[in-house]
Amino acid sequence: MPYTPTSRDLVMSADIDVRIQSLLYELPASNRKIDEFRAETAACPELSLLRQYLREGFPVKSLSWQITAYGKIAPDIIDADGISVHNDRIIVPLSMRESMLRLVREGHLGVEKTNE
């Protein structure tokens, strides 16, 4: 028997959609960068697996320490229109992590302090 959402489910779904759109609007990134995050998230094997586990449930035991770590914070992770977000922060795809770390270092006290 197919699932028929209740009016409460529909209201909750609308609230979630508003929250996701609000979150994406508030991100300190250009539309081009948001699109890059979306594309790289879709192409990232780790985040693809994360998104699958968020939909289907996490395995009891994972061979990947990263997936195990994500499992511990899974209740706080959402898929915001193709971008994985944890507590209002983008989970950076593997392919973008080095460039993002360089950007963070440029705006801080330098490599030594950022790595501490």
C-alpha positions in Angstrom: 0.0 0.0 0.0 1.5 3.4 -1.0 2.2 5.9 1.7 -0.2 8.9 1.8 1.3 11.8 3.7 -0.8 13.4 6.4 -1.4 17.1 6.6 1.2 17.2 9.4 3.7 15.5 7.1 3.1 18.1 4.4 3.5 21.0 6.8 6.7 19.5 8.1 8.0 18.9 4.6 7.2 22.5 3.7 9.0 23.7 6.8 12.1 21.6 5.9 12.1 23.0 2.4 12.0 26.6 3.7 14.8 25.8 6.1 17.0 24.3 3.3 16.4 27.2 1.0 17.1 29.7 3.8 20.3 27.8 4.6 21.5 27.9 1.0 20.6 31.6 0.8 22.6 32.4 3.9 25.8 30.5 2.9 28.7 32.9 2.5 29.4 31.7 -1.1 28.5 32.9 -4.6 26.0 31.0 -6.7 28.9 29.7 -8.8 30.6 28.3 -5.8 27.3 26.8 -4.5 26.9 25.1 -7.9 30.5 23.8 -7.7 29.8 22.4 -4.2 26.7 20.7 -5.6 28.5 19.2 -8.6 31.5 18.0 -6.5 29.3 16.6 -3.8 27.5 14.5 -6.5 30.8 13.3 -7.9 32.4 12.6 -4.5 32.3 8.8 -3.7 32.5 9.5 0.1 29.6 12.0 0.1 27.6 9.8 -2.3 27.9 7.0 0.1 27.0 9.3 3.0 23.9 10.5 1.2 22.9 6.9 0.5 23.3 6.0 4.2 21.3 9.0 5.3 18.4 7.8 3.2 18.8 4.0 3.9 20.5 3.9 7.3 24.1 3.5 8.3 25.6 0.0 8.5 26.4 -1.4 11.9 30.0 -1.7 10.9 31.8 0.2 8.2 35.2 -0.3 6.7 35.6 3.4 6.3 36.5 5.5 9.4 35.0 8.5 7.6 31.6 6.8 7.2 31.8 5.7 10.9 32.5 9.3 11.9 29.6 10.6 9.8 27.3 8.0 11.4 28.0 9.5 14.8 26.7 12.9 13.6 24.1 11.7 11.1 21.1 13.2 13.0 22.6 16.7 12.4 23.4 16.2 8.6 21.0 17.2 5.9 21.0 17.1 2.2 20.4 20.8 1.2 19.5 20.6 -2.4 22.5 18.4 -3.3 24.9 19.8 -0.7 25.7 17.9 2.4 25.4 20.2 5.5 26.2 19.5 9.1 24.9 22.1 11.6 24.7 24.9 9.0 28.2 24.1 7.7 28.9 22.6 4.3 30.6 19.2 4.3 33.4 19.9 1.8 33.8 17.3 -0.9 37.2 15.5 -1.1 38.1 17.2 -4.4 37.6 20.7 -2.8 39.2 20.2 0.6 42.7 21.3 -0.3 41.6 24.5 -2.0 39.2 25.3 0.9 41.9 24.7 3.5 44.1 27.1 1.5 41.4 29.7 1.6 40.9 29.3 5.3 44.6 29.6 5.9 44.8 32.8 3.9 42.3 34.5 6.2 43.8 33.3 9.4 47.1 33.5 11.2 48.8 31.1 8.9 49.3 27.4 8.4 50.7 26.7 11.9 47.7 28.2 13.7 45.1 26.7 11.3 46.5 23.2 11.8 46.5 23.4 15.6 
